[in-house]
């Protein structure tokens, strides 16, 4: 899959790269344990996520994806 490294990833795309659920990505970002971008809480309590492909790739390069043996 080719992607533009400057565009934002969706929560779904980030979850696929990390081998985790979309809910995990949302929760971990809000808790500050997954530093792959930023988020804002909109009116009404909904969140918008800004996920950097570079940060996701760097995280996978350093920690591996969660679905790999030997990772957290």
KALIN-V822660 format. One record per pair of residues at least 12 apart in sequence whose ideal C-beta (glycine too) atoms are under 10 Angstrom apart, sorted by the first residue. I is the first residue (numbers start at 1). J is the second residue. If there is no record, write none. Layout:
# KALIN-V822660
i:I j:J
i:I j:J
This chain:
# KALIN-V822660
i:1 j:13
i:1 j:16
i:1 j:17
i:3 j:17
i:3 j:53
i:3 j:57
i:4 j:53
i:5 j:52
i:5 j:53
i:5 j:54
i:5 j:57
i:6 j:52
i:6 j:53
i:6 j:54
i:7 j:51
i:7 j:52
i:7 j:53
i:8 j:37
i:8 j:49
i:8 j:50
i:8 j:51
i:8 j:52
i:8 j:53
i:9 j:25
i:9 j:36
i:9 j:37
i:9 j:49
i:9 j:50
i:9 j:51
i:9 j:52
i:9 j:53
i:9 j:54
i:9 j:55
i:9 j:56
i:9 j:57
i:10 j:22
i:10 j:25
i:10 j:49
i:10 j:51
i:11 j:23
i:11 j:24
i:11 j:25
i:11 j:26
i:11 j:29
i:11 j:37
i:11 j:39
i:11 j:47
i:11 j:49
i:11 j:51
i:12 j:25
i:13 j:25
i:13 j:51
i:13 j:53
i:13 j:56
i:14 j:26
i:14 j:29
i:14 j:34
i:14 j:36
i:14 j:37
i:14 j:49
i:14 j:51
i:14 j:52
i:14 j:53
i:14 j:55
i:14 j:56
i:14 j:59
i:15 j:51
i:15 j:56
i:15 j:66
i:16 j:56
i:16 j:65
i:17 j:36
i:17 j:51
i:17 j:53
i:17 j:56
i:17 j:57
i:17 j:59
i:17 j:60
i:17 j:65
i:18 j:34
i:18 j:36
i:18 j:56
i:18 j:59
i:18 j:60
i:18 j:63
i:18 j:64
i:18 j:65
i:18 j:66
i:18 j:67
i:18 j:71
i:19 j:60
i:19 j:64
i:19 j:65
i:19 j:66
i:19 j:67
i:19 j:68
i:19 j:71
i:20 j:34
i:20 j:65
i:20 j:66
i:20 j:67
i:21 j:66
i:22 j:49
i:24 j:66
i:25 j:37
i:25 j:49
i:25 j:51
i:25 j:56
i:26 j:39
i:26 j:47
i:26 j:49
i:29 j:47
i:29 j:49
i:29 j:50
i:29 j:51
i:30 j:47
i:30 j:49
i:34 j:51
i:34 j:55
i:34 j:56
i:34 j:59
i:34 j:63
i:35 j:52
i:35 j:55
i:35 j:58
i:35 j:59
i:36 j:49
i:36 j:50
i:36 j:51
i:36 j:52
i:36 j:53
i:36 j:54
i:36 j:55
i:36 j:56
i:36 j:57
i:36 j:58
i:36 j:59
i:36 j:60
i:37 j:49
i:37 j:50
i:37 j:51
i:37 j:52
i:37 j:53
i:37 j:54
i:37 j:55
i:37 j:56
i:38 j:50
i:38 j:51
i:38 j:52
i:38 j:55
i:39 j:51
